[in-house]
Amino acid sequence: TMTVLRLDINGWRFTVDGPDISKDNSIFTARQWLEKKKASIIINAGQYGTDLEYLGWLINDGKNHGSIQHPIWKGLLVGSPVEPSQKNLTIIDLMKEKHSTESLRYRTAVQSLMLFDDSKTIRINRTDKAARRSIIATDSSNHLYLIITRGDITLWQFAEYLMSCSIGFQRAICLDGGSQSQLSVKTDALSFDIPGYQ
């Protein structure tokens, strides 16, 4: 089973946070982050190293708080566009679009592994490793999808499944999955948590 949230990209603001941004090395659950940031939705599944440095770009208010651009991860979730004509939220494929932190025309971004692209090419290696998955995907109708599986599945199997759906996903990136990935939601219509597990 999985939980899927479909968001209109024009109705939401995307922000990022982490130890270097908040200057706090405390470990928070998704619900604690939600209350701390007064947010409506929190997905707690960042790609951090053991030194608590983000592995790739983590851009907040135009400043990169992560490391250098990861050479393999070609997915970039972006928000807060500089130009009003740009999409409010989207996934950039860094294999097709070359960017530096200076040329990027978005003030918020998080880099991660591209799962599949708009040519329906799966962009990860095929392995037998199964785990809980956290995915962000886009379609052709200005929607962004937050997807967390409740059980374990390989990335290849999940990519094939998502591409076969009638929704018509265009691009998808993988966040950090596994037992610690979490989702917390609190809106007028919904309030629930998907906690991590050990």
C-alpha positions in Angstrom: 0.0 0.0 0.0 1.0 3.6 -0.4 -0.1 7.1 0.5 -0.4 9.6 -2.4 -0.9 13.4 -2.0 -1.8 15.3 -5.2 -1.1 19.0 -5.1 -1.8 21.8 -7.5 1.6 23.4 -8.1 0.1 26.9 -8.1 -1.4 26.5 -4.6 1.6 25.6 -2.5 4.9 27.1 -1.4 7.9 24.7 -1.2 10.6 25.3 1.4 13.5 23.2 2.7 15.2 23.0 6.1 18.0 21.2 7.7 20.7 21.5 10.4 22.7 24.1 8.5 19.7 26.2 7.7 18.0 26.2 11.1 21.4 26.0 13.0 19.9 23.2 15.0 21.3 19.6 15.0 18.3 18.2 16.9 16.5 15.3 15.3 12.9 16.1 14.7 10.0 13.9 13.6 7.9 15.0 10.6 5.1 16.1 13.0 7.6 18.1 15.1 8.9 19.8 12.0 5.3 20.5 10.9 4.6 22.2 14.2 7.9 24.0 14.3 7.6 25.4 10.8 3.8 25.9 11.0 3.5 24.0 7.7 0.7 22.0 6.2 2.8 19.2 4.8 6.2 17.9 5.8 8.1 15.1 4.2 11.1 14.1 6.2 13.3 12.1 3.8 16.4 14.1 3.0 19.6 12.6 1.6 22.0 13.4 4.5 25.5 12.0 5.2 26.6 10.9 8.7 28.1 14.3 9.2 24.6 15.8 8.7 25.6 17.5 5.4 23.1 17.2 2.6 24.5 15.1 -0.3 23.9 17.5 -3.2 22.2 20.9 -3.5 19.9 22.1 -0.8 19.0 25.6 -1.7 17.0 27.9 0.6 16.4 31.5 -0.3 19.0 31.3 -3.1 21.8 30.0 -0.9 23.1 26.4 -1.2 23.3 24.8 2.3 24.2 21.4 0.9 27.4 20.2 -0.8 28.4 20.5 -4.4 26.1 19.4 -7.2 26.0 15.6 -6.9 27.5 14.1 -10.2 25.0 11.2 -10.4 21.8 12.6 -9.0 20.1 14.4 -11.9 16.7 15.3 -10.3 16.2 18.7 -8.9 12.9 19.7 -7.2 12.6 23.5 -7.4 10.2 26.2 -6.1 10.0 29.9 -5.5 10.8 31.0 -9.1 12.6 34.3 -9.8 10.4 35.0 -12.9 6.6 35.0 -12.6 6.3 33.1 -15.9 8.1 30.1 -14.5 6.3 27.1 -13.0 5.8 27.5 -9.2 6.9 24.0 -8.5 8.6 21.5 -10.9 11.3 18.9 -11.3 14.3 19.8 -13.4 16.2 17.0 -15.2 19.9 18.0 -14.8 20.9 15.6 -17.6 18.9 17.8 -20.0 19.3 21.2 -18.4 22.7 22.3 -17.2 22.6 24.7 -14.2 24.9 26.2 -11.6 23.6 27.6 -8.4 24.1 31.1 -10.0 22.2 30.3 -13.2 19.3 28.5 -11.5 16.2 30.7 -11.7 14.6 29.3 -8.5 15.3 30.3 -4.9 14.5 26.9 -3.4 15.8 23.5 -4.6 16.6 20.0 -3.4 18.7 17.6 -5.4 18.1 13.9 -5.5 18.1 10.8 -7.7 16.0 10.9 -10.8 13.7 7.8 -10.9 12.4 8.2 -14.4 12.1 11.0 -16.9 9.6 12.3 -19.5 10.9 9.9 -22.1 9.8 7.0 -19.8 13.4 6.0 -19.2 14.1 4.5 -15.8 17.2 6.3 -14.5 18.3 4.0 -11.6 20.2 0.7 -11.6 18.2 -2.4 -11.3 18.8 -4.1 -8.0 16.9 -6.5 -5.7 17.1 -4.1 -2.7 13.6 -3.5 -1.4 12.7 -0.8 1.1 10.0 1.8 1.9 10.1 4.5 -0.8 9.5 8.3 -0.8 8.9 9.7 -4.3 8.0 13.1 -5.7 6.5 13.1 -9.2 4.9 15.5 -11.6 2.3 15.1 -14.4 1.4 17.2 -17.4 -1.5 18.9 -15.6 0.4 21.1 -13.2 0.2 18.6 -10.3 2.9 17.5 -7.9 2.6 14.1 -6.1 4.1 13.1 -2.8 4.2 9.3 -2.6 5.3 7.1 0.3 4.9 3.4 0.3 3.9 1.6 3.5 5.8 -1.6 2.6 9.0 -2.5 0.9 9.5 -2.5 -2.9 12.5 -2.1 -5.2 13.0 1.2 -7.0 12.8 -0.5 -10.4 9.5 -2.2 -9.6 8.1 1.1 -8.3 9.2 3.0 -11.3 7.6 0.5 -13.6 4.4 0.6 -11.6 4.2 4.5 -11.5 4.9 4.7 -15.3 2.0 2.2 -15.9 -0.5 4.3 -14.0 -3.3 6.1 -15.9 -2.3 9.4 -14.0 0.4 10.0 -16.6 3.4 10.8 -14.4 6.1 12.7 -16.4 9.1 12.8 -14.1 9.9 11.4 -10.6 12.7 11.7 -8.1 13.5 9.5 -5.1 14.0 11.0 -1.7 15.7 9.0 1.1 13.4 6.0 1.7 13.8 3.2 4.3 12.6 3.0 7.8 13.1 6.6 8.7 11.1 8.3 5.9 8.1 10.2 7.3 5.2 12.2 6.2 3.0 14.6 8.3 -0.1 16.4 7.1 -2.3 19.0 8.8 -4.8 20.9 6.7 -8.5 21.8 7.1 -9.5 18.6 5.4 -6.8 16.1 6.5 -4.5 15.4 9.5 -2.4 12.3 9.7 1.1 11.0 10.1 3.1 8.3 8.5 5.9 7.7 11.1 9.2 6.0 10.5 9.8 2.6 11.9 12.8 0.6 13.2 
